[in-house]
Amino acid sequence: MRQLKLDSILSPNRVKIFINTSWLILERLFRIGLGFFVTALVARYLGPKQFGLLSYAISIVAIVEPLANLGLNTILKKYFLYNPESRYEIQGSVFALRFASSLLFFIVMLVIIPFIPEGPPAEVRWVLTVLSVGLLFKIFDLIDLWYESQVQSKYTSIIKSSAIVLSSIAKLLFIKFELSLLWFALATILEGLICTAGYIWIIGHHGDSVRKWRFHWPLLRNILKEGTPLMIASLAVMIYMKIDQIMLLHMAGEHEVGLYAAAVKLSEPWGFIAVNIVASIFPTLVMAKKASLKDYYNKLQKLFSFMTLFAIIITLPISYFSSFFISTIFGANYIASAPILSVHIWANIFIFWAVAQDPWDIVEKHTKFVLFKTIFAAFLNIGLNLYLIPTHGGLGAAWATVVSYSSVFFLNSFHKKSRKAFIAEIKSLLFWRYLR
């Protein structure tokens, strides 16, 4: 019996998933660690006002990004898993569409930038123009998605880690030579350029080529039919992640955006770790659904429970010691960010649950309800920002973020398709029962 259990734990599939997950987590932790260090130095050098302007520009481009890349990442991983023999048709079709949409929205950005309402200085318009170029580099993320779906994230993790190292070196050099804000925007898109070059190189290294990609309209039509609600949902998610910084600038000024952005830099990256964990486990959940519903639901409950534990481990110390983290990392000029961080970090519990529910929604085809939830949360976030920012500034925006994320969780209880997920999330608060 003990030998059988050991064989199960050490099965090739589980070992492969463990190694892949380890690569994803290590890469994300490395990026977070290096990002904290470099962002802190950049923030100290620029000061709250200039740092706020950079964050404002990044937020605008981030909202446009789901429209440019069509927000199809999770759907594509499912298609890669179910139809590996159609890999080149999937990649070729989506690449053609993403290229067209990215180019279109790049042109749209160039057209609308001169008409941004008065508020930010003229320099921000140039920063936005540079950052918009980065939309074109996201097209080749298809290669990263393929390796993720095949549980081979080692290769792209090395590429992404190398890219952030080189981008970080560039930022440090810009600080040393006391360059302007525009140069830091260039360093930001440098990371995307290096990733693109690395992805193309790695598939060539493995005897593959983008020249094998083929356009197939019927396949693309099916992907779009299934993925359009998720694309709109991705846009809505990005709105309630980034709209606060845009609204803060126009309602409270650049300095308040800088304080808020510093808090977000310490709060937001943890959600991306959760995304990477789930991305690596996603193939296992798809296969479990095919094999056994009982095993499938057990795996989902364990996933929710792990996410709850992970979120608590992160949230409690950061919330309690927010002043220490802010003053140590960003310096005394940003100490007013501490109360914002103490509140904003609690959004991670609801973010982790939403990320864990993502495979459930994809496999069960709940995309329309996902769309409804995210649009509701986006409008709620905007409404709360309009009410809270004028009187509470960045702290009000932090509360708006937490409440809007929690609304997605509570909405699960009102729909029969997602009620199981709601119950699993509630049960995960007793995580020790399911992580044995």
C-alpha positions in Angstrom: 0.0 0.0 0.0 2.7 2.5 1.0 4.6 1.6 -2.2 1.5 2.2 -4.3 1.0 5.6 -2.7 4.7 6.5 -3.3 4.4 5.5 -6.9 1.3 7.7 -7.3 3.0 10.7 -5.8 6.2 10.2 -7.9 4.3 9.4 -11.1 6.0 10.9 -14.2 3.0 13.2 -14.8 3.1 14.6 -11.2 6.8 15.0 -11.3 6.6 16.9 -14.6 3.9 19.2 -13.2 5.8 19.8 -10.0 8.9 20.7 -12.0 6.9 23.0 -14.3 5.2 24.7 -11.4 8.5 25.2 -9.7 9.9 26.9 -12.8 6.9 29.2 -13.0 6.9 30.1 -9.3 10.7 30.6 -9.3 10.5 32.8 -12.3 7.7 34.9 -10.8 9.5 35.2 -7.5 12.7 36.2 -9.2 10.8 38.8 -11.2 9.0 40.1 -8.1 12.2 40.3 -6.1 14.1 42.1 -8.8 11.1 44.2 -9.7 10.8 45.3 -6.0 14.4 46.3 -5.9 14.5 48.2 -9.2 11.1 49.7 -8.9 12.1 51.0 -5.5 15.2 52.7 -6.9 13.2 54.1 -9.8 10.5 55.4 -7.5 13.1 56.9 -5.2 14.9 58.6 -8.1 11.7 59.9 -9.8 9.8 60.9 -6.6 6.1 60.4 -6.1 5.0 62.9 -8.7 7.1 61.6 -11.7 6.6 58.0 -10.6 2.8 58.7 -10.5 3.0 60.0 -14.1 4.8 56.8 -15.3 2.3 54.6 -13.5 -0.6 56.6 -15.0 0.8 56.0 -18.5 1.4 52.3 -17.9 -2.2 52.0 -16.6 -3.7 53.5 -19.8 -1.7 51.1 -22.0 -2.6 48.1 -19.7 -6.3 48.8 -20.2 -5.9 48.8 -24.0 -3.8 45.6 -24.0 -6.7 43.0 -23.6 -8.3 44.5 -26.7 -5.0 44.3 -28.6 -4.2 40.7 -27.7 -7.9 39.6 -27.6 -7.7 38.2 -24.1 -7.7 34.6 -25.4 -4.8 33.1 -23.4 -6.7 30.6 -21.2 -8.9 29.5 -24.2 -5.8 29.0 -26.3 -4.2 26.7 -23.7 -7.3 24.6 -23.7 -7.2 24.3 -27.5 -3.6 23.4 -27.4 -4.4 20.6 -24.9 -7.4 19.2 -26.7 -6.0 19.7 -30.3 -2.2 19.4 -30.2 -2.2 18.2 -33.8 -3.7 21.5 -34.8 -1.0 23.5 -33.1 0.2 25.4 -36.2 -3.3 26.3 -37.3 -4.2 27.6 -33.9 -1.0 29.7 -33.6 -1.2 30.9 -37.2 -4.8 31.9 -37.0 -4.6 33.7 -33.7 -1.2 35.3 -34.6 -2.8 36.9 -37.7 -5.7 38.2 -35.8 -3.6 39.5 -32.9 -1.2 41.2 -35.3 -4.1 43.0 -37.0 -5.7 44.0 -33.6 -2.4 45.1 -32.0 -1.5 47.2 -35.1 -5.0 48.7 -35.1 -5.0 49.7 -31.4 -1.4 51.0 -31.7 -2.7 53.4 -34.4 -5.7 54.2 -32.2 -3.4 55.1 -29.3 -1.4 57.4 -31.6 -4.6 59.1 -32.7 -6.1 59.6 -29.2 -2.9 60.5 -27.2 -2.9 64.2 -28.4 -6.6 64.5 -27.2 -6.0 63.3 -23.6 -7.8 65.7 -21.2 -5.8 68.3 -19.6 -4.0 67.2 -16.4 -0.8 65.3 -17.1 2.2 67.2 -18.5 3.0 67.0 -22.3 5.9 64.6 -21.5 3.4 61.9 -20.6 2.1 61.9 -24.1 5.5 60.9 -25.4 5.7 58.2 -22.7 2.4 56.8 -23.8 3.5 56.7 -27.4 6.6 54.7 -26.5 4.7 52.3 -24.2 2.1 51.7 -27.0 4.8 50.2 -29.1 4.9 47.4 -26.5 1.5 46.3 -27.7 3.1 44.9 -30.8 5.6 42.7 -28.8 2.7 40.8 -27.0 1.8 39.0 -30.2 4.4 36.3 -29.8 3.2 35.3 -26.3 1.5 32.5 -28.3 4.8 30.7 -28.0 4.9 31.0 -24.2 1.3 29.7 -24.1 2.2 26.6 -26.1 5.1 25.7 -23.7 2.8 26.3 -20.7 0.1 24.0 -22.1 2.8 21.3 -22.7 4.1 21.7 -19.1 7.4 22.9 -20.4 7.6 26.4 -18.9 11.3 26.0 -18.1 12.4 27.5 -21.5 10.2 30.6 -21.5 10.8 31.2 -17.8 14.5 31.5 -18.5 13.7 33.9 -21.4 11.4 36.1 -19.3 13.9 36.2 -16.4 16.7 37.2 -18.7 14.5 39.9 -20.2 13.7 41.5 -16.9 17.4 41.4 -15.9 18.4 43.3 -19.0 15.5 45.7 -18.6 16.5 46.3 -15.0 20.1 46.9 -15.9 18.9 49.6 -18.4 16.8 51.3 -15.7 19.7 51.3 -13.2 21.9 52.9 -15.9 19.3 55.5 -16.6 19.2 56.3 -12.8 23.0 56.6 -12.7 23.1 59.0 -15.7 20.0 60.9 -14.3 17.9 60.5 -17.5 14.4 61.7 -17.9 11.0 59.8 -17.5 10.9 58.9 -21.2 13.9 56.6 -20.9 12.2 54.5 -18.3 9.3 54.0 -20.7 11.9 52.7 -23.2 13.3 50.3 -20.6 9.8 49.0 -20.0 9.2 48.0 -23.7 12.8 46.6 -23.9 11.6 43.7 -21.8 8.9 42.8 -24.3 11.3 43.1 -27.2 13.8 40.7 -25.6 11.0 38.2 -24.8 9.8 38.3 -28.4 13.4 37.6 -29.7 13.8 34.9 -27.1 10.6 33.1 -28.0 11.4 33.0 -31.7 14.9 31.8 -30.9 13.7 29.0 -28.6 11.3 27.4 -31.1 14.1 27.5 -33.7 16.4 25.9 -31.2 13.8 23.0 -30.9 13.6 22.6 -34.6 10.4 24.6 -35.1 9.6 27.8 -36.8 6.9 30.4 -37.1 6.9 29.7 -40.8 4.9 26.5 -40.0 2.0 28.5 -38.7 -1.1 28.4 -40.9 -4.2 30.5 -41.0 -7.5 28.5 -40.6 -10.7 30.5 -40.5 -13.1 27.8 -39.2 -10.8 27.1 -36.2 -10.4 30.8 -35.5 -14.1 31.4 -35.7 -14.7 28.7 -33.0 -11.9 30.2 -30.8 -13.5 33.6 -31.1 -17.0 32.3 -30.4 -15.9 30.7 -27.2 -13.3 33.4 -26.2 -15.1 36.7 -26.9 -16.8 36.8 -23.5 -13.4 36.2 -21.9 -11.8 38.9 -24.0 -14.4 41.4 -22.8 -14.0 40.0 -19.2 -10.2 40.5 -19.5 -10.8 44.1 -20.5 -13.2 44.6 -17.5 -10.6 43.1 -15.1 -7.9 45.4 -16.4 -10.3 48.4 -16.0 -10.9 47.7 -12.3 -7.2 46.9 -11.8 -5.9 50.1 -13.5 -8.7 52.7 -13.8 -8.1 53.8 -10.2 -4.6 55.2 -11.1 -6.1 57.1 -14.1 -8.9 58.5 -12.0 -6.6 59.4 -9.2 -4.5 61.6 -11.5 -7.4 63.6 -12.8 -9.2 63.8 -9.4 -6.3 64.0 -6.9 -3.1 64.8 -8.8 0.2 63.0 -9.8 1.6 62.9 -6.2 -1.4 60.8 -5.0 -1.0 58.5 -8.0 2.6 58.0 -7.0 1.7 57.1 -3.4 -1.0 54.7 -4.6 1.2 53.1 -7.3 3.9 52.4 -4.6 1.4 50.5 -2.5 0.1 48.6 -5.6 3.6 47.6 -6.5 3.8 45.7 -3.2 0.3 44.3 -3.4 -0.4 43.4 -7.0 2.4 41.0 -8.0 1.2 38.2 -5.7 -1.8 37.7 -7.9 0.5 36.9 -10.8 2.1 34.2 -8.8 -1.3 32.7 -8.4 -1.9 32.9 -12.1 1.3 31.0 -12.8 0.5 28.3 -10.3 -3.0 27.7 -11.9 -1.5 27.9 -15.4 0.8 25.0 -14.6 -2.0 23.0 -12.9 -4.6 23.7 -15.6 -3.7 20.7 -17.9 -4.1 18.4 -14.9 -7.6 19.7 -14.2 -8.6 19.3 -17.8 -7.5 15.7 -17.8 -9.1 15.0 -14.4 -12.4 16.2 -15.8 -12.2 13.7 -18.6 -11.3 10.8 -16.2 -13.4 11.3 -13.1 -15.7 14.0 -11.8 -14.9 13.1 -8.2 -11.2 13.5 -8.8 -11.8 16.7 -10.7 -13.8 18.3 -7.8 -11.3 17.1 -5.2 -8.5 18.7 -7.1 -10.4 21.9 -7.4 -11.1 22.0 -3.6 -7.4 21.4 -2.9 -6.6 24.2 -5.3 -9.0 26.7 -3.6 -7.6 25.6 -0.2 -4.0 26.1 -1.2 -4.8 29.5 -2.6 -6.5 30.5 0.6 -3.5 29.5 2.7 -1.1 31.2 0.3 -3.2 34.5 0.4 -3.3 34.5 4.2 0.4 34.0 4.5 1.0 37.0 2.2 -1.8 39.3 3.4 -1.4 39.3 7.1 2.2 40.3 7.6 2.2 42.9 4.7 -1.0 44.5 6.1 0.3 44.6 9.6 3.8 45.8 8.8 2.9 48.0 5.8 4.8 51.0 7.2 8.0 49.0 7.5 7.7 47.6 4.0 6.9 51.0 2.4 9.7 53.0 4.3 12.3 50.3 3.7 11.6 49.8 0.0 10.4 53.2 -1.2 11.8 55.6 1.4 10.3 58.3 3.7 8.8 60.2 0.7 6.3 57.4 0.3 5.4 56.7 3.9 1.8 57.9 3.2 1.4 54.8 1.1 1.4 52.6 4.1 -2.4 52.9 5.0 -3.2 52.3 1.3 -1.1 49.1 1.3 -2.7 47.9 4.5 -6.1 47.9 2.8 -5.2 47.1 -0.8 -3.3 43.9 0.1 -6.6 42.3 1.3 -7.9 42.2 -2.3 -5.4 39.3 -2.8 -7.7 36.8 -1.0 -10.5 37.4 -3.6 -8.0 37.6 -6.4 -6.6 34.2 -5.5 -10.0 32.7 -5.4 -10.9 34.2 -8.8 -7.7 32.9 -10.3 -8.4 29.4 -8.9 -11.9 29.5 -10.3 -10.7 30.4 -13.8 -10.0 26.8 -14.9 -13.5 25.8 -13.5 -15.1 28.5 -15.6 -13.2 27.5 -18.7 -13.8 23.8 -18.4 -17.4 24.2 -17.5 -18.0 26.9 -20.2 -19.2 29.6 -17.8 -17.7 32.3 -19.9 -20.9 34.4 -20.2 -21.3 34.5 -16.4 -17.6 35.4 -16.0 -18.3 38.3 -18.4 -21.3 39.5 -16.3 -19.3 39.3 -13.0 -16.3 41.2 -14.3 -18.4 43.9 -16.0 -20.4 44.4 -12.8 -17.1 44.6 -10.7 -15.6 47.1 -13.2 -18.7 49.5 -13.0 -18.8 49.1 -9.2 -15.1 50.0 -9.0 -15.6 53.1 -11.1 -18.6 54.2 -9.1 -16.8 53.7 -5.8 -13.8 55.6 -7.1 -16.0 58.5 -8.0 -17.5 58.5 -4.5 -14.3 57.8 -2.4 -11.4 59.4 -4.2 -12.5 63.1 -3.8 -12.6 62.6 0.0 -10.1 59.8 0.7 -7.7 59.9 -2.2 -5.6 56.8 -2.7 -7.0 55.1 0.4 -10.5 55.4 -1.0 -9.3 53.8 -4.3 -7.8 50.9 -2.3 -11.2 50.3 -0.6 -12.9 50.5 -4.0 -10.5 47.8 -5.3 -11.2 45.4 -2.3 -14.9 45.8 -2.5 -15.1 45.3 -6.3 -13.0 42.2 -6.1 -15.1 40.8 -3.3 -18.3 41.4 -5.3 -17.1 38.8 -7.8 -16.9 36.3 -5.0 -20.3 37.1 -3.6 -22.0 37.0 -7.1 -21.0 33.3 -7.3 -23.6 32.5 -4.7 -26.4 33.8 -6.9 -25.9 31.6 -9.9 -26.4 27.8 -10.0 -23.5 27.3 -12.3 -21.0 28.9 -10.0 -22.5 28.1 -6.6 -20.3 25.0 -6.3 -17.3 27.3 -6.7 -18.7 29.6 -4.0 -19.1 26.7 -1.6 -15.6 25.4 -2.4 -14.2 28.9 -1.6 -16.0 29.1 1.7 -14.9 25.6 2.6 -11.3 26.6 1.7 -11.2 28.8 4.8 -10.8 25.5 6.6 -7.8 24.8 4.4 -6.1 22.4 6.8 -8.9 19.9 6.2 -8.2 19.6 2.5 -4.4 19.9 2.3 -3.5 16.7 4.0 
